[in-house]
Amino acid sequence: MKKVEFAIIERFALGILIGFSYLPEDEHTDFTELNIYVVFIVLHFKFYNNADT
Protein backbone atom coordinates (compact mmCIF):
# COMPACT_ATOMS: atom_id res chain seq x y z
CA MET A 1 0.00 0.00 0.00
CA LYS A 2 1.30 3.45 -0.86
CA LYS A 3 1.76 6.08 1.80
CA VAL A 4 0.12 9.45 1.11
CA GLU A 5 0.71 12.78 2.84
CA PHE A 6 -1.78 15.64 2.55
CA ALA A 7 -1.48 19.25 3.67
CA ILE A 8 -3.43 22.48 3.25
CA ILE A 9 -1.11 25.49 2.98
CA GLU A 10 -2.08 29.16 3.01
CA ARG A 11 -0.26 31.47 0.58
CA PHE A 12 -1.66 34.93 1.31
CA ALA A 13 1.84 36.48 1.08
CA LEU A 14 2.25 35.30 -2.55
CA GLY A 15 -1.07 36.60 -3.87
CA ILE A 16 -3.68 34.84 -5.97
CA LEU A 17 -2.56 31.48 -7.41
CA ILE A 18 -4.56 29.25 -9.75
CA GLY A 19 -3.21 26.06 -11.31
CA PHE A 20 -1.22 23.00 -10.34
CA SER A 21 2.28 21.57 -10.29
CA TYR A 22 3.28 17.93 -10.69
CA LEU A 23 6.71 16.70 -9.64
CA PRO A 24 7.32 13.08 -10.70
CA GLU A 25 9.65 10.62 -9.00
CA ASP A 26 13.27 10.78 -10.15
CA GLU A 27 16.54 9.05 -9.26
CA HIS A 28 16.95 11.19 -6.09
CA THR A 29 13.42 10.99 -4.66
CA ASP A 30 11.08 8.09 -3.92
CA PHE A 31 7.87 10.12 -4.08
CA THR A 32 5.62 12.05 -6.43
CA GLU A 33 4.14 15.45 -5.51
CA LEU A 34 0.98 17.16 -6.68
CA ASN A 35 0.16 20.74 -5.66
CA ILE A 36 -3.18 22.27 -6.57
CA TYR A 37 -3.33 26.07 -6.23
CA VAL A 38 -6.79 27.48 -5.48
CA VAL A 39 -6.66 31.28 -4.95
CA PHE A 40 -4.88 31.62 -1.55
CA ILE A 41 -4.83 27.90 -0.64
CA VAL A 42 -2.54 25.07 -1.79
CA LEU A 43 -3.67 21.46 -1.58
CA HIS A 44 -0.43 19.50 -1.28
CA PHE A 45 -0.30 15.74 -1.94
CA LYS A 46 2.80 13.57 -1.64
CA PHE A 47 2.62 9.94 -2.81
CA TYR A 48 5.43 7.67 -1.62
CA ASN A 49 6.29 4.76 -3.88
CA ASN A 50 7.80 2.71 -1.06
CA ALA A 51 5.38 2.00 1.80
CA ASP A 52 8.27 1.67 4.29
CA THR A 53 9.21 5.36 3.89
C-alpha positions in Angstrom: 0.0 0.0 0.0 1.3 3.4 -0.9 1.8 6.1 1.8 0.1 9.5 1.1 0.7 12.8 2.8 -1.8 15.6 2.6 -1.5 19.3 3.7 -3.4 22.5 3.2 -1.1 25.5 3.0 -2.1 29.2 3.0 -0.3 31.5 0.6 -1.7 34.9 1.3 1.8 36.5 1.1 2.2 35.3 -2.5 -1.1 36.6 -3.9 -3.7 34.8 -6.0 -2.6 31.5 -7.4 -4.6 29.2 -9.8 -3.2 26.1 -11.3 -1.2 23.0 -10.3 2.3 21.6 -10.3 3.3 17.9 -10.7 6.7 16.7 -9.6 7.3 13.1 -10.7 9.6 10.6 -9.0 13.3 10.8 -10.1 16.5 9.1 -9.3 16.9 11.2 -6.1 13.4 11.0 -4.7 11.1 8.1 -3.9 7.9 10.1 -4.1 5.6 12.1 -6.4 4.1 15.5 -5.5 1.0 17.2 -6.7 0.2 20.7 -5.7 -3.2 22.3 -6.6 -3.3 26.1 -6.2 -6.8 27.5 -5.5 -6.7 31.3 -4.9 -4.9 31.6 -1.5 -4.8 27.9 -0.6 -2.5 25.1 -1.8 -3.7 21.5 -1.6 -0.4 19.5 -1.3 -0.3 15.7 -1.9 2.8 13.6 -1.6 2.6 9.9 -2.8 5.4 7.7 -1.6 6.3 4.8 -3.9 7.8 2.7 -1.1 5.4 2.0 1.8 8.3 1.7 4.3 9.2 5.4 3.9 
